């Protein structure tokens, strides 16, 4: 009975680790996309846009 409980705890810990890694991967991808959009907008200062359009495009 103890071996079943240990196996269940191990599987639960495995899923917790998997969920944490997935959450970090999603967070990093949002940061990368946001930074790339922001840097591309900052490079376009020859044809500047309003701040409203800049921030509305960042969150689409």
N, C-alpha and C positions, 0 to 999 in steps of 0.2 A: 504494500500500500504506500509505503514511503517512497518507493522508486517511482510510482505513478505521480505522486505529488511533486517530486523533484523534476520529473520530466515536464510536467505542466508548468512549473515555475520557470524552467529553462526556456520553454516555448514562449511563455509570456514575456520574458526578458528579451528574447530574440525579436519579437514583434515590437516591443518598445524601442529597441535600438533601430529597427528598420523604420519605424515612424519618425524617429528623431532625424535620421539620415535623410529621409524623404522631405521633411520639413526644411532642413538646412539647404537641400538642393533647390527646392522651390524658392526659398528666400534669396539664394545666390543668383538664381536665374532672373528674378525680378530686379535685383540690384544691377546685374550686368545689362539687362535691357534698358533700364532707366538711365544708367550712366551713358550708355551708347547713344540713346536718343538725346540726352542733354548735351553731350559733347558734339553731336552732329548739329544741334541747334546753335550752340555757342560758336561753331565754326562758320555759321551762316550770317555773321554780323554785317556782311556786305549788303545783304538784303534782310534787314531785321524785321521780326514779326512782333506783334504785341505780346505782352506777358500772358494775357488771357489765352491766346491761341497756343502759346508755348506750353502752359501747364495743362490745357485741355488735351493736347496731343500726348503728353507724358502719361496720362492716366487712362488712355483708351486701350 
